[in-house]
Amino acid sequence: MKLSLTFCSLLLAYILTSGCSSSTERSEPKLKVGAERSEIYLPMLAGKKVGLVVNQSSMVDSVHLINFLVSKGVDVRGIYAPEHGYKGNVERGEHVDGTTDPETGIPVYSLYGKNHKPSPEILKDIDVMVFDMQDVGVRFFTYIYTMTRVMEASAENGIKVLVLDRPNPIGYYVDGPMLKPGFESGIGLYPIPVVHGLTVGEFAMMVNGERWLKDSIQCDLEVIKIENYTHETKYQLPVFPSPNLAEMKSIYLYPSICLFEGADVNEGRGTYKPFQQFGAPYYTPQDFSYVPKSIPVLALHPKFEGETCYGYDLSGMSLKELQDIKQLEIKYVIDFYNKCDDKENFFTSFFDKLAGTDQLRLQIIEGKTEEQIRASWQKDLDKYKLMRKNYLLYDERSIATQTQ
């Protein structure tokens, strides 16, 4: 009996030890975003007058990039703020007026609204523009256009652009209709699909390489790559990019549910689960309901404010379930359109801007099935994917797959 117990104890110890060892071997190396690779970019900024395009996501570990660079003696001459402000506390669509950063005294310039492209006046003291913001991989999320407008202005004024790259949380798939000529707007400037599958650094390289900037100008561009990242990395954002995208579930659902911004449906604004729940007073069945209300920073006067909305609650889905979808879900828009009595007023003009084309709206009105609509995208998507390959900085396989 003693021998058996000893043998069992040794066997158990071996199994536990072996399990821990193999788990350690399988663990992927720590990911480092571009901003954390200061040993590469600090020498580039030495002796330069620097401008920063940043927001609350621009962190170097636990320190904001502004404070980090100032502490390293970098001569930061200006902070350039996108939608939601450089601290991420401004409501969607509100303007960010020029001010001064209270901690450093550095001037702050708004790049949202009428001054979305920096003027020569606010760039006159700048040698290098540094862009460091977390994107979500969707064509109508505006930070990528803040970046390209800065690229354009920098090219026109002889300024170098340095992009500190960050992961695309949905960079593992590409889907949706392509933006067509004539449908360019502030939420879509270039011929890419709704889900473009690029990091901000890769997107900057595509815009520059394809000469999409005004007059086909190209900027002096450099990208500080992410270390230990691939397009299969399921990156969990440590700091969220906007008030209504404050959970990973909202980010995974955002490409699909944001289409309701251009329809007679509340997309979850006015709740604490934006883009995870959505509905309208007319929808049936009435299994799930909520009442949108004004919430400071999150939503002021959302659609159907104070009215009971019926629809879907997807907040109970797991992250794994959401990651496995890997496509733009148009079934919800089709469903609500079919349930709406006032079909003539279901879509607004904003829907075509979100879709980047009028084709999706017309197909839904015509009664096309989801499968028919999705099939109509494929030729354009195949062409885009070939172009995309020219600008990929990261493998499309996981690190674990590469090492097998």
Backbone torsions as a table, in degrees:
resi	resn	phi	psi	omega
1	MET	NA	-41.8	-179.9
2	LYS	-63.7	-40.9	179.6
3	LEU	-62.5	-41.1	-179.8
4	SER	-64.1	-42.3	179.2
5	LEU	-64.7	-41.3	179.7
6	THR	-64.2	-45.0	179.2
7	PHE	-60.1	-44.5	-179.8
8	CYS	-63.3	-39.9	179.9
9	SER	-64.0	-43.2	179.6
10	LEU	-65.7	-39.8	179.9
11	LEU	-64.2	-42.6	179.4
12	LEU	-63.1	-43.3	179.5
13	ALA	-61.7	-40.4	179.2
14	TYR	-64.0	-43.0	-179.9
15	ILE	-62.5	-45.4	-179.4
16	LEU	-63.9	-43.6	-180.0
17	THR	-64.6	-43.7	180.0
18	SER	-63.9	-39.8	-179.9
19	GLY	-62.9	-43.3	-179.8
20	CYS	-65.2	-39.7	-178.2
21	SER	-64.6	-47.4	-177.6
22	SER	-68.0	-32.1	177.1
23	SER	-63.6	-40.6	178.8
24	THR	-64.9	-40.5	-179.6
25	GLU	-65.2	-32.9	-177.3
26	ARG	-81.0	-20.5	-175.7
27	SER	-64.6	136.6	-178.5
28	GLU	-77.0	149.0	179.2
29	PRO	-63.8	155.3	-175.7
30	LYS	-63.4	132.0	177.6
31	LEU	-77.9	136.6	175.9
32	LYS	-125.0	118.7	178.5
33	VAL	-73.2	165.9	-176.9
34	GLY	-54.5	-40.3	-178.1
35	ALA	-63.6	-24.0	-179.6
36	GLU	-84.8	-5.9	-178.5
37	ARG	-100.0	55.6	-173.3
38	SER	-64.0	-24.5	179.4
39	GLU	-63.2	-21.3	178.5
40	ILE	-87.5	-47.2	-170.5
41	TYR	-93.1	-22.0	179.3
42	LEU	-59.5	-41.9	176.2
43	PRO	-60.3	-29.3	179.1
44	MET	-70.9	-24.1	-176.6
45	LEU	-96.7	-9.3	-178.2
46	ALA	-61.8	127.6	178.6
47	GLY	75.2	5.8	-178.8
48	LYS	-104.0	152.6	172.0
49	LYS	-92.4	120.3	-164.9
50	VAL	-114.0	139.3	169.8
51	GLY	-111.2	145.2	-177.2
52	LEU	-121.3	126.3	171.2
53	VAL	-104.1	103.0	-168.6
54	VAL	-142.2	165.5	168.7
55	ASN	-147.0	-162.4	-175.0
56	GLN	-65.4	-17.8	-179.3
57	SER	-83.6	-5.7	-174.6
58	SER	-82.8	70.7	-175.2
59	MET	-109.9	143.5	170.2
60	VAL	-111.6	98.5	-168.8
61	ASP	58.0	-112.7	-177.7
62	SER	-105.4	10.4	-176.5
63	VAL	-116.7	136.8	178.0
64	HIS	-68.4	145.9	-177.2
65	LEU	-56.5	-36.5	178.3
66	ILE	-56.2	-54.4	-177.9
67	ASN	-66.4	-36.5	179.7
68	PHE	-62.1	-48.0	-177.9
69	LEU	-67.4	-40.5	178.1
70	VAL	-61.1	-40.7	-179.8
71	SER	-66.1	-22.3	179.1
72	LYS	-93.4	6.6	176.9
73	GLY	82.7	12.7	178.4
74	VAL	-72.9	136.9	-177.2
75	ASP	-85.0	85.2	-179.3
76	VAL	-85.3	118.6	-175.3
77	ARG	-101.6	-17.9	-178.1
78	GLY	-161.7	146.3	174.5
79	ILE	-113.3	128.9	-174.6
80	TYR	-115.1	115.2	-167.0
81	ALA	-99.6	132.8	177.9
82	PRO	-87.1	-169.8	170.9
83	GLU	-55.5	141.4	-177.2
84	HIS	79.1	-1.0	175.3
85	GLY	83.6	168.3	-177.4
86	TYR	-80.7	-3.1	173.0
87	LYS	-116.8	1.8	173.5
88	GLY	73.0	25.6	-175.7
89	ASN	-117.9	25.0	-179.1
90	VAL	-113.2	134.3	-177.1
91	GLU	-62.5	148.7	178.9
92	ARG	-50.5	129.4	175.6
93	GLY	86.2	-14.6	178.9
94	GLU	-76.0	150.7	-178.4
95	HIS	-85.9	146.6	-179.9
96	VAL	-107.2	102.0	-176.8
97	ASP	-72.7	150.7	178.0
98	GLY	-60.1	137.3	-178.6
99	THR	-153.4	-159.3	179.3
100	THR	-132.0	137.6	176.9
101	ASP	-66.7	120.9	-174.6
102	PRO	-64.8	-25.9	-177.6
103	GLU	-80.7	-35.2	-173.5
104	THR	-115.3	-16.5	-176.4
105	GLY	77.0	8.8	-179.6
106	ILE	-76.6	134.9	178.6
107	PRO	-60.9	142.9	177.8
108	VAL	-115.6	129.0	-180.0
109	TYR	-118.3	137.2	179.6
110	SER	-81.3	134.9	173.1
111	LEU	-115.0	29.5	178.4
112	TYR	-132.0	136.1	-176.5
113	GLY	99.8	-141.3	-174.3
114	LYS	-69.1	-23.3	-179.6
115	ASN	-103.8	39.6	-174.9
116	HIS	-65.1	-22.8	174.8
117	LYS	-109.5	125.0	-177.3
118	PRO	-61.3	135.3	-179.5
119	SER	-81.8	160.4	176.6
120	PRO	-57.7	-30.9	-178.5
121	GLU	-63.0	-40.3	-177.8
122	ILE	-88.8	2.0	176.8
123	LEU	-112.5	0.7	-169.2
124	LYS	-64.2	-24.4	-178.6
125	ASP	-103.2	14.6	-172.1
126	ILE	-106.7	133.7	173.0
127	ASP	-100.6	-37.1	-177.1
128	VAL	-135.2	130.4	172.7
129	MET	-102.3	125.0	179.7
130	VAL	-105.6	124.0	176.5
131	PHE	-107.1	125.1	177.2
132	ASP	-148.0	93.3	177.4
133	MET	-144.0	147.7	178.4
134	GLN	-80.9	123.7	176.6
135	ASP	-101.7	170.9	179.1
136	VAL	-120.2	6.8	171.7
137	GLY	80.7	20.8	-176.4
138	VAL	-122.1	136.9	-174.2
139	ARG	-56.9	-36.8	-174.7
140	PHE	-92.5	11.1	171.7
141	PHE	-87.2	124.5	-158.6
142	THR	-78.5	-10.0	-174.2
143	TYR	-63.4	-31.7	-179.8
144	ILE	-67.1	-28.0	179.0
145	TYR	-82.1	-28.8	168.8
146	THR	-57.8	-44.5	-179.7
147	MET	-63.2	-47.1	-174.9
148	THR	-71.4	-29.5	175.3
149	ARG	-69.4	-36.2	174.1
150	VAL	-65.3	-40.6	176.6
151	MET	-59.1	-44.7	-178.6
152	GLU	-64.0	-47.9	179.7
153	ALA	-64.4	-37.2	179.1
154	SER	-66.4	-41.2	178.0
155	ALA	-62.0	-39.3	-179.2
156	GLU	-70.1	-22.2	-175.7
157	ASN	-115.2	14.6	175.1
158	GLY	67.1	36.7	-177.5
159	ILE	-110.6	135.7	176.8
160	LYS	-75.9	144.8	176.3
161	VAL	-114.2	127.9	178.6
162	LEU	-118.4	114.7	179.3
163	VAL	-98.7	120.1	173.4
164	LEU	-89.7	105.5	-167.8
165	ASP	-73.7	149.6	176.2
166	ARG	-134.5	154.2	-177.0
167	PRO	-64.3	152.5	169.9
168	ASN	-94.2	114.5	-175.9
169	PRO	-65.2	-17.9	174.1
170	ILE	-123.1	34.9	-177.7
171	GLY	-75.6	4.6	-177.4
172	TYR	-93.9	3.8	173.5
173	TYR	-152.2	162.3	179.3
174	VAL	-131.3	132.4	-178.3
175	ASP	-166.8	166.0	174.8
176	GLY	102.6	167.2	178.8
177	PRO	-68.1	149.8	177.0
178	MET	-80.7	149.5	173.3
179	LEU	-72.1	127.4	-177.6
180	LYS	-99.1	153.7	176.3
181	PRO	-55.1	137.5	-178.5
182	GLY	96.0	-10.3	180.0
183	PHE	-112.6	18.7	176.4
184	GLU	-67.7	144.7	179.6
185	SER	-161.1	-176.0	177.9
186	GLY	-65.6	-13.8	178.1
187	ILE	-113.1	15.0	177.1
188	GLY	-173.1	108.1	-175.5
189	LEU	-111.2	-20.5	-169.8
190	TYR	-130.7	157.9	-176.8
191	PRO	-76.9	78.4	178.1
192	ILE	-131.4	160.8	178.6
193	PRO	-78.2	170.9	-179.6
194	VAL	-56.6	-47.3	176.3
195	VAL	-105.9	107.3	-167.3
196	HIS	-93.3	-17.1	173.9
197	GLY	70.3	30.4	-179.3
198	LEU	-128.0	148.2	167.1
199	THR	-75.7	169.4	179.2
200	VAL	-63.4	-35.2	178.5
201	GLY	-65.7	-43.8	177.7
202	GLU	-65.1	-39.5	179.4
203	PHE	-64.1	-41.9	177.8
204	ALA	-59.9	-42.0	179.2
205	MET	-64.7	-38.5	178.8
206	MET	-64.9	-47.5	-179.5
207	VAL	-60.8	-41.9	-180.0
208	ASN	-69.5	-46.6	-176.8
209	GLY	-67.1	-35.7	179.9
210	GLU	-85.6	0.0	179.4
211	ARG	57.4	47.9	-179.8
212	TRP	-86.1	-9.5	177.2
213	LEU	-70.4	163.6	-177.2
214	LYS	-54.0	134.7	179.0
215	ASP	59.2	24.5	178.3
216	SER	60.2	23.1	179.9
217	ILE	-69.4	151.3	175.7
218	GLN	-121.8	144.8	179.8
219	CYS	-100.7	161.4	173.7
220	ASP	-78.1	99.1	-169.1
221	LEU	-114.9	138.6	171.9
222	GLU	-139.4	138.4	-179.0
223	VAL	-115.3	127.3	172.1
224	ILE	-90.0	111.1	-172.0
225	LYS	-70.3	159.1	171.7
226	ILE	-80.9	138.3	178.7
227	GLU	-92.8	135.4	176.9
228	ASN	64.1	40.0	178.0
229	TYR	-121.7	142.5	168.0
230	THR	-132.8	169.8	-180.0
231	HIS	-70.7	-8.9	175.0
232	GLU	-92.1	-4.2	179.8
233	THR	-66.8	124.9	177.0
234	LYS	-90.3	81.8	-172.5
235	TYR	-77.4	127.5	177.4
236	GLN	-98.4	114.9	-173.9
237	LEU	-62.8	125.6	177.0
238	PRO	-75.6	-29.2	176.6
239	VAL	-132.4	130.9	-174.2
240	PHE	-87.8	148.7	-166.9
241	PRO	-82.4	-16.2	179.0
242	SER	-157.7	160.6	-174.8
243	PRO	-57.7	-35.1	-177.9
244	ASN	-91.6	1.1	173.6
245	LEU	-121.2	68.7	-173.8
246	ALA	-109.7	12.7	175.4
247	GLU	-144.1	149.5	178.1
248	MET	-62.3	-33.3	179.7
249	LYS	-61.9	-40.6	177.7
250	SER	-63.5	-38.9	-179.4
251	ILE	-66.7	-43.3	179.7
252	TYR	-64.2	-33.9	-177.6
253	LEU	-88.9	-16.6	-172.8
254	TYR	-52.9	-47.2	-177.5
255	PRO	-56.7	-37.7	-176.4
256	SER	-82.9	-47.1	-172.6
257	ILE	-77.3	-24.7	179.0
258	CYS	-66.0	-18.0	175.4
259	LEU	-58.7	-25.6	179.4
260	PHE	-69.5	-11.3	174.5
261	GLU	-62.7	-21.6	178.5
262	GLY	-108.0	27.5	-178.8
263	ALA	-144.1	170.9	-177.6
264	ASP	-83.7	57.8	-178.1
265	VAL	-143.6	137.9	173.4
266	ASN	-81.6	127.1	-173.9
267	GLU	-92.8	20.2	179.9
268	GLY	96.8	-5.0	173.3
269	ARG	-66.8	142.7	-174.4
270	GLY	88.9	11.8	173.6
271	THR	-134.4	174.3	176.5
272	TYR	-94.7	13.5	175.2
273	LYS	-131.2	54.0	-178.9
274	PRO	-60.8	138.8	179.9
275	PHE	69.2	-1.4	174.2
276	GLN	-102.1	-20.1	175.1
277	GLN	-136.0	150.2	-176.6
278	PHE	-158.9	152.1	-176.7
279	GLY	-177.5	-179.1	179.3
280	ALA	-155.0	154.7	-178.2
281	PRO	-60.7	-27.4	-174.1
282	TYR	-86.5	-10.2	-169.0
283	TYR	-72.1	141.3	171.8
284	THR	-131.1	149.7	2.3
285	PRO	-72.8	167.0	-175.5
286	GLN	-103.8	45.2	-177.2
287	ASP	-73.0	-31.6	-178.9
288	PHE	-129.0	137.7	-179.3
289	SER	-143.8	158.1	174.8
290	TYR	-158.5	166.1	-179.1
291	VAL	-123.8	109.4	178.0
292	PRO	-65.2	144.8	177.6
293	LYS	-145.4	162.0	177.4
294	SER	-69.5	129.0	178.3
295	ILE	-129.5	121.0	-179.9
296	PRO	-51.5	138.1	-179.3
297	VAL	72.8	-46.7	-178.1
298	LEU	-71.7	-51.1	-175.5
299	ALA	-162.1	126.9	173.2
300	LEU	-109.1	121.4	179.3
301	HIS	52.5	62.8	178.4
302	PRO	-68.3	165.5	175.9
303	LYS	-57.1	138.9	178.9
304	PHE	60.3	34.2	179.3
305	GLU	-57.2	129.3	178.1
306	GLY	79.9	-2.8	179.9
307	GLU	-102.6	149.5	176.7
308	THR	-76.6	123.5	179.1
309	CYS	-108.7	139.8	177.8
310	TYR	-114.7	144.2	-179.4
311	GLY	170.3	-125.2	-172.9
312	TYR	-119.2	146.6	169.6
313	ASP	-126.4	108.0	-178.3
314	LEU	-102.4	8.4	-176.0
315	SER	-67.0	-17.8	179.3
316	GLY	-81.8	-7.5	178.4
317	MET	-69.9	145.2	178.9
318	SER	-78.9	161.2	176.4
319	LEU	-59.6	-39.7	179.3
320	LYS	-61.7	-42.7	178.4
321	GLU	-61.2	-42.2	-179.2
322	LEU	-69.5	-38.7	178.3
323	GLN	-64.8	-29.9	-176.5
324	ASP	-78.6	-10.2	-177.2
325	ILE	-66.4	-51.6	173.2
326	LYS	52.5	38.0	172.7
327	GLN	-161.2	159.1	174.1
328	LEU	-75.4	120.0	-177.3
329	GLU	-87.9	109.2	178.5
330	ILE	-102.3	-0.9	-177.1
331	LYS	-63.9	-30.1	-178.4
332	TYR	-71.0	-40.5	177.6
333	VAL	-64.2	-42.8	178.5
334	ILE	-60.6	-44.0	-178.5
335	ASP	-61.5	-48.6	-178.4
336	PHE	-67.2	-37.2	177.5
337	TYR	-61.4	-44.0	-179.3
338	ASN	-65.9	-28.8	-178.7
339	LYS	-87.0	-14.4	-175.6
340	CYS	-79.3	132.5	178.1
341	ASP	-76.6	-36.1	-177.8
342	ASP	-96.8	72.5	-174.1
343	LYS	-67.2	-27.9	-179.7
344	GLU	-64.5	-27.0	-178.4
345	ASN	-111.1	14.4	-179.2
346	PHE	-68.8	-46.8	-179.7
347	PHE	-92.1	143.9	170.3
348	THR	-106.5	171.8	179.2
349	SER	-64.4	-21.0	-178.9
350	PHE	-69.1	-24.2	-178.2
351	PHE	-61.0	-43.5	-179.6
352	ASP	-65.3	-31.6	176.8
353	LYS	-67.7	-41.1	177.7
354	LEU	-65.6	-44.0	-179.4
355	ALA	-73.4	-25.2	-177.7
356	GLY	80.0	11.6	-176.6
357	THR	-169.6	160.2	173.0
358	ASP	-92.2	-5.8	-175.5
359	GLN	-61.5	-43.5	-178.0
360	LEU	-61.6	-46.5	178.9
361	ARG	-60.3	-45.9	-178.4
362	LEU	-65.8	-36.0	178.7
363	GLN	-65.9	-40.3	178.4
364	ILE	-65.6	-42.5	178.9
365	ILE	-62.9	-37.5	179.9
366	GLU	-72.6	-11.0	179.0
367	GLY	87.4	18.7	177.0
368	LYS	-62.9	147.0	178.3
369	THR	-78.6	164.5	177.2
370	GLU	-57.8	-42.2	-178.5
371	GLU	-64.4	-41.3	178.7
372	GLN	-64.8	-41.0	-179.3
373	ILE	-66.6	-45.5	-179.0
374	ARG	-62.8	-37.7	179.7
375	ALA	-63.4	-31.1	-178.1
376	SER	-70.5	-15.6	179.2
377	TRP	-86.4	-22.0	-161.5
378	GLN	-62.5	-40.0	-178.6
379	LYS	-61.1	-46.3	178.8
380	ASP	-65.8	-39.1	179.8
381	LEU	-65.3	-40.3	179.2
382	ASP	-61.7	-42.1	178.9
383	LYS	-65.2	-42.8	179.4
384	TYR	-63.1	-42.3	-177.8
385	LYS	-62.4	-34.7	176.6
386	LEU	-65.2	-42.9	177.5
387	MET	-65.8	-40.7	-178.4
388	ARG	-57.5	-37.4	-178.0
389	LYS	-58.6	-28.3	-178.8
390	ASN	-68.3	-17.2	-173.2
391	TYR	-119.3	5.8	-179.4
392	LEU	-72.4	129.4	176.4
393	LEU	-97.4	-12.0	-172.3
394	TYR	-131.6	148.8	179.2
395	ASP	-63.6	149.5	176.8
396	GLU	-92.0	0.6	173.7
397	ARG	-102.2	155.1	176.4
398	SER	-67.8	157.9	177.8
399	ILE	-60.9	-39.0	-180.0
400	ALA	-62.1	-40.4	179.7
401	THR	-65.8	-38.8	-178.2
402	GLN	-65.3	-32.3	-175.0
403	THR	-90.0	-3.5	-179.5
404	GLN	-74.3	NA	NA
